Amino acid sequence: MHRAYKFLLRPTVRQAAALGEMLRDHCSLYNGALQERRDAYRHPSKTTVRYGRQSAQLKEIRAFAPERQGRWSFSSQQATLRRLDKAFQAFFRRVKAGEKPGYPRFRGAMWFDTVDFPKDGDGCRWDSTPHDPVTRVRLQGVGHVRVHQHRPVKGWVKTVSIKREGWQWYVILACDEVPAEPLPTAGAVTGIDMGVTHFLTTSEGTHVGNPRHGKRNADALADAQRVLKAFGRRKRENRTAKHRQAVEKVAKLHRKVRRQRLDHAHKAALALVRDYDQIGHERLNIANMVRTPKPKPDPAAPGAFLPNGAALKAGLNRSILDAGWGVFLGILAQKAESAARVLIPVDPRNTSRTCPKCGHVDSENRHGEKFQCTSCQHIDHADRVGAWNVALRAGLVLPDVA
């Protein structure tokens, strides 16, 4: 299996400054390569510059600026150029597909937060001091940086990435051949229905509450953003100390919400894989679910529009994104694979409108959280009905409907 491990770095003051310089120089390399591609295409010859040509120039670039570009790992700089090449490949793919292209943009110093090392041992070394009880990672140009390793690393380390989040630094290890850790057979199966009122409901009728972390922190975030807005838009080098504090406070609150959402998703997923051998879930297309309604032109008044429920839909979209269904389903898939559990995605259409007892499908069957079949008068909670139908579509054997 493939797994990623993320650990907090504890660099010294000098190492933190060197890490910042490493990000700055990789950002400069990225922007310079992007500028070269733009200038070459704007030339009357319409020259196309690709990764191979830019990678071949690295040797000259490092020799020209040994105190900057020459300090860092050659392989990590190649990874930065590949990153730009992937952005262009995605751009051309979207153009051919008729989607919104989104031409690759220049990165600001505070918007370039990751440096990749394609191979452990090439410009970096995980656990560089094995004789020391404190784990360290060695980075070319930075040194041996202390790592807060809170769990063991399994498999073999394939790639190493350094990431900045706010004022903290993290190392991310991508590992291959990670052994599975099968759990004992639970002897039970279930289907789950994702929701907003309840985060999820199992086919047995068990509800997992929706913590609504975004909503709980909305007031504090609004106050922090109001303070930040008072400073106006200024370049980073022109910001005062209070302006920088306001920026960091907003970012800190966003990081807090993200960590809370991840923590809840991990705990809910772990509880499911411990209790069930097979789990059916809805195959959700969240991007379509949170799409903004199209405007409705008023035929009686040219230039005017009819109400399209955009305000109501915006509130629902906010609740869906706050629940973090996509993050949860991704974590559930990882944990199920590691625990040797079976995860079965199914078509979610009409799962909450289909009677599990007689199979009658009708939009009038559901009224909010209440389900009452218009054919056989079967009554149940709508979320449990949805979970039950998910399990049936997944081919799971459940007891008879009560």
N, C-alpha and C positions, 0 to 999 in steps of 0.2 A: 504494500500500500504506500501511497504518497501522503506525507504529513508535513505540516509547517509548525514550527515552534517559535514563539515570540517571547523574548526576554528583555527586561529593562537593563540598560547600560548605566554604569556609574563612573563616568569619566572624570578625571581631574580637571581643574580649570584650564590647564594648558591643552589637554586632550580635547575638551569641549570646543576650544577655539580652533584647534586643528580640524575637527569634524565639520565645523561651520565653514572653514575655508575649503574643505573638500567638496562640500555641497555647492559652494559658490563657483568653484572652478568647473565642476561638472555641468552646472547650469550655463556657464559661459560657453562651454564646449557645445552643448545642445543648441543654444541660440545661434552660435556661429555657424554650425552645420545647417541649421534651418535657413539662415540668411543666404548661405552659399547656394542652396537649392532654389530659393526664390529668385536670386539674381541670375542664375544660370537659365532658368526657364523664361525670365523676362527678356533675356538677350534675343536679338533677332534670329539666332540659330536655334532657339528653343531647346537648348541642351538639357538633358535629363541627368542629374547627379544621383547616383545610388550609393548604397552602404559600402560596397567594395572600394569604390574610389575614395570615399571619405576616410575609411579605415586605413587605407594606404598612406594618407597624409599625416597620420598620428605621429609617426616617427619624427617628421619635420616639425610638427607643432610642439612636441615635447622638447626637442633640441632648441627651439627658438625661445621657449619660456621654461627653463629648467626649475626656476624657483616657484612656478605655479603648476602648469600642466605636467611638468616632468616629475613632480613629487609623487604622483598617485599611480595606482596600478594601471598598467596598459590594458589589461582585460576588463577592468571596470569602465574604462573610457570606451572600449569597444561596445560594452553593454549599453552605455548611454547612447551611442550612435545607432545601435539596433533598436533602441526604444523610439528614436525619431523615425527610423525606417518603418517600424510597425505602425506608427501614427499615420504615415503617408499611405501605407498599404490599406489601412482602414478607411482613409479619406477616399481613395480611388474606388474601393469596394462600394462605398455609399453612393458615389457618383454614378457608377454603373447600375446600381439597384434603384436609382431614382429617389433616394432618400435625401434628407438635408445633409449636405456634405460635411460642413464643419472643418474648414481648413486648419491644419496644425498651427498653433499660436506660440509666440515667444513666451517663455516662462520667467516670471519675476523671481527675485532672490528668495522670497518667502513662499513661493509656490512650487519650488523644486525641493522635495523633502526626502528623496530616496536615491541611494546609490547601490547598484547591484554588482556582486562579484560572482561571475558565472561558475567558478570552480573553487572549492575549498582547497587552500594551499597555493593558489595563484593570486597573490596580492593580499590574501587574508588567510588566517588559520584559526579555526575553532578549537577551543581548549588548548591554547598555545603554551600553557604552563601546567602540564598534567601532574607534575610533582607537587604543585601547590594546591591546598584544599579549596582555594578561591578560584572559580572559573574565570578565565580571561579569553578574549578574542584579540588576535593580533591583526592590525590593519596597517598596510603600507603607508607611511607618511604620518601615522598617528601614534602607533605603539601598541602595547598590550593594555587593552581596556577591560576593566573589571565588569563582570556580568552577574546580575542577580538571577541565578539559575534556580527557579522554584520547582522544577520537575526534571526527571532524567530525559535525555535525548536518546531515542531509539532509532535503529536503522543507520544508514550512513549519510553524512551531510553532503548534499550535492551542490547547493548554492547558498550564498550568504548575502543578506541585504542589510543595509544600515538605514534606519528611518528616523526622522525627526518629527515629533509630535509636540508642538508648543515648545517648552523648554526642556523636554525630556527626549532621550535618545533610546532607541530600541534596536536589537539585532534580531533578524528573522531568518531562521534556518529552514530550507526546503530539503526534506529527507526522503530517500527512497528505501524500498525494502523494509519498511516498518512492519514488524510482526503484528498480526491481529491478536486481540485479547478476547476470545469468545466468552460470553457469559453463560451460566447454567441455563438450561431450558426452563422457560417460565410456564409453558403449557397453556398459554392464552393468546388470543388474537384480538385485534380491535381496528376500528376505523376512526378517524378524527376529522372533525369539521372545524375549520378556522373561522373565527368571528371577531367582532369588535366589542360587543358587550362582554362576552367571555373569550379569552384568548384562544382556547380550543375546548372542544367537548368530545369525549370518547363515546363509542357506541353503547357503553354501559350507562351513560348518563352522567359521568363525572365531568365537572366543569373545572377548568384551570383559569383563574382570574386574569384579567388584563390589567397589568400594573399602570399603564398609561404614563410612562416616564416622561415623555415629551410634554404632556399636558400638565403634569405635576411641577415641572420646572419652567413652564411657560412664563409665569409672572416674573421670576428672577431673570430669565433670559430677556424679556421685554425691557425690564429696567436697565439691564446692562447694555442692551443695544441702543436705548434712548440716550444714555450717557455717551456712548461712542459716537452717535450721530451728531452730537453737539460739537464735536471737534472738526467735522467736515472731512473732505477727502484730501489727504496730504501724502506725499511720498514718504517712504519709511525713514529716510535720513533726516526729514524735516519734522518728525513727530517729537513732541515733548515727552517727558517721563510719564505724566499723567495720561497722555494719549496712548502710549504703549501699554500702560497698565489696563486701560479700558479695552484695548484690543485683546490682551491676554485673558481678561476676565470673560469676555464673550466666548473665546475659543475654549477656555477651561470648562464652561458650562456645557458646550456642545460635546466635548470629550466625556464629560460626566454622564450625559444622557446616553451616549453610545455605549459606554462601559456597562451601565445599568441594563440596557437592552440586551447586550451580549450575555451578561450574567444570567438574566432570566431565561433567555433562549437555551443556554447550556443546561441549566437545571431542569427545565421542562423536558428537553430532549432526553436527558439522562434518565429521568423517571420513566419515560415511555419505553426506552430500550431495555430497562431492567425488568419491566412488568409484562412485556409482550414479545412473543416470538415473531409475529408478522404484524405489520402496521400498514393500513391503507390510508392514503391521504389524497387530497384534491390536487390536481395538476393546475396550479394557478398561474395565470398570466397577469402579474401584478401591474406591469406597465400599461396594459389596456384597461385594467380596473380603475386606475387613477388618472385616466385621460380626461382632459377638460372637455365638457360638452361643446359641440359646434354651435356657433351663433345661428339664430333663426331670423332671417330677414322678414320684415313685416310687408306683405304684398300690398297692403292698403296705404302704406306710407313709405315711399322709397327713401332709403338711407336710415330708416328706423329698424329696430329689432324687437322681437317678441321675447318674453321671459323664457329662458331655457334651463332654469334650475341650477345655474352655475354656482351660486352662493351655497346652496344646500349640498351640491356635489363637492364643493371645496372642503366643507367640514367633514364629509365622509372620507375624502381622499386623505385628509390630515390624520384621521383616526386609523386608516389602513396603514399608512406609512409609519405612524407611531407604534403600531403593534409589531412591526418588523417581521411579517410572515416570511419574506424571502430569506432573511438571515436565519430564522428558525429552521426552515425546511433544509437549508444547506447544512446546518449543524447537525440536524437529525440524520441526514444521509451519511455524514461522516461517522457519527457515533454508531449508526446501525451497521455500517460496513465493518467497523472495528470490532463490534460485539457479535458479528455473525448473525445479525437479524435480517429479516426480509422486509424491504420497504417497497410498497406498490403504489405508484401514482395512478389516478383514474380521472376520467372526464368529470368535471364538477357540475355540468349543466343539469339543472332541475333536481339536484340531490335533496334540496329542502322543500321541494314541491311534489315529490313522489311519495305516495303512501307505501310504507314498507310492508303493510299487511295485505293490501289488495292490488298494489301496483298502479293505482289511479294517479294520473298526472294532471294537476290543475293549479293555476296561479292562486286560486281562491283557497287552496288548502292551508296556506300559511297566512297568519295575521300577526306580524311582529314576532314575538318569541313563542306564540301558540300555534300548534299544528292541529287541524281538525279536518279529516278527510271528508270531502263533500259526497263521496260515494258510500263508504262503509262507516263513517262517523268515528273512525279511530282518532283518539286524542293523545297527544304527546308534546314534548318540548321540541320546537323546530330544529334546534341545533343537534339534539340527539337523533332526530329523524335523518338529518343530513349525514351525521356520522355513520348511522346504520346503513344508509344507502351506499355510502362510500365503501364500507366493508363488503357489502354484497357485490358491488361492481368489481371489487378487487378479488372476488372469488373466495372470500374467507367464510368459514362455516361458523355461524352464530346461532345461539339458541332462538327458539321461536319468539316472535314479537309478543310482548306482554299486553 
